Amino acid sequence: MAIKQPDLTINISNHQSSLQIFKAAASNFISSLSGKMFTFGLGLMLLDETHSAISFGINMIISPIVGLLCLVPIGNLIDTYPHKTILTGSLTARTLALILFAASINLFTATAKLIPIVLFLIIDAISTNINDTCYSAATHELVNAHNIQRLSSLTQSAISLSSILSPALGVGLYSLVGFSGFVILEIVATLASFGIMPTMKFHYHATNQFANSQHAPVTSHSQFAKFHSGLNYMRSRTMIKITILLSVILNFLYTAVTIGIPYILKDQLHTGNGPIGVLETGSAIGMLLGSLLLTLLPPTGQKRLFLKLIIPVLILDSQILLLGVLFMTSQSPTGYALLGSFIMGILAFALVILNITFQVYLQQTVPTKLLGRVVATLTTVNSSIMPIGTLMFTLIFQSTTHGGLVLIINGILLLGYTLLLLRPLNQAIHSEQP
């Protein structure tokens, strides 16, 4: 059965869309760069204070848990109230939380610092979840249909560029101004993003989907009933169900790459920190090139969607396998760094192409009134599997001296799983074509 396309009749000119894209990319670059440096500074400060291995991983634990607990209210919130109003409230709350955090952090010492840190990270995770989902759901209010791909691509480009710059800037600034300087910088960056957002024009549909939101009583039953309607819609979309099956396994097995690379290089191959940084840089460059490529290419809609989804997945599978082969061969630290960064660049290039292609597909096929719940659900499902993968692969890597073999097995398993889904995915795409 062909899916009904969402109503994209809001009149937004290409000039207006270009201005909106520039503002969105600038806001994302500022918030992403400062956020990544802040997380880095927070990890260093915790390491200095507590000497705990969890220093750089505490946010990876809190964010998925918060996302899971807040899935229903956030999804409903974004599909119920005007998106600009939601973003204003979210950014205001985050700014106030940062100010309170800055005022209270030095009142605690050693492991007691975890108290204000955990409280702030919970608020930060809620705000980030709301902001990311809200911007995704508001895409049709910011740009016209022709510019959806450009918006997604340039936004990802800004995030990728911040990933390249943040490690070096983070080290330098932490040495120069310390953690207190990081907190002040994050407050300034949040205010800067806050200042850009009011200048963006949100073009609401003429039927005003939020008209009755002020009069609807909010109860736990109505919350779950409203969210359940979003789940029913997702269950009716075979394409979305198959994509979830693929993305959950992909994210689960990919955690082996995320935690395995530093452990294999530093603890098993004894290369030091240098090659780890080079591989991370290669990954960030690959993401930047992939997002810039999609910015330059004209939007093709849903043409050849199967190939645009499956080719990046197959490339990703093969690069994980190749990364394992590299770590199983005898190389110098320079060899691991150069070859590894090339593999990671290709892997990240394929990953960003896959992510943006699917994001654009969702924007083009999911009704605007359901986008908040759909995006929130997909994001939460994908992120919730990562702590499980992190725990499992941490135990696996620590119980073997051949970490590269774990990546080889992962690549083979992922390749086999992808091949099993080829036919169902192709059938789902053809069945939903208008």
C-alpha angles and dihedrals in degrees: 000000000000116000122239111248117232119253106265097170097120106126108238118155124224089246092054090046092052092052091049092049091051092050093046092049092048092049092047092048093051095045095041095047094047092041094052092047091047091052089048092050091046090053093050092047092050091047090053093047103038105018086217125150089222091068095099096035105050093096090051088059099043100044098059092045092050090046091054095046094046097040097106100043095042094048091049094043093056094048093047109046134045109280095226090055091050093049091049091053094044095050091045091053092048092049092051090046090053092050092049090046092052091049096048108034095085091052088074130062137202114340091353087075086076089075098068091032095056092044091051094045090054091054090042092051091050092048094046091048091051094046096048094045093043094053090048091051092046096054093108089051093055105041139015123256093264092060101045092100092047091051093050093043097048092044089054090045090056091050092047092049090051089052090056095048102037101073095055094039091046094054092046096047094045090055091045106042105009126219094310088061090052091055092050091047091051091051091051092047092049090051090049092053088045089054093053096048098066090055091060116095115226107202105206120201117264091243088058103222090201096054097108098035094101093057101046113102112234114226133156089249093052090045093056093039091054092047091046090060088059091051090049089054091051091049089054091055110079090187093058092047093052091046089054090052090052099041096047093055091041093053091044095053093038090064085073088065094046097052097024100061098063092039095049095044098043105031103028105028095028095219097144126229098302100082091045090059092046092053091049090050091049090052093050092048090050090052091049093050092047094051092044090051091056089047091058097042117085115248112263099187113212096335112131089358093156092058093042090056104035100043093059090047092052091047090050092050092050094048092054088053092047091049089056091048089051092053091048092056127077110258138153118249087258091052092050090048098048099040093038094051090050092051092045090049092055091044093051091044090056092043095054092046089053094047096047093044091054093043090054090046091055092048090051098047110028117082110250092237090061100040095094094055094041095048093043091051095047092046093049095046091051096045096043092064093056099076089053091050091046092053095044097047092044088060092044095050092047091052096053137054092207105071091160089064090057090056091047091053090046091052092050093047092048092047091051092047091050092051090052090056096047096093098040090048093050091048092049093052093050093045092054099045111119 
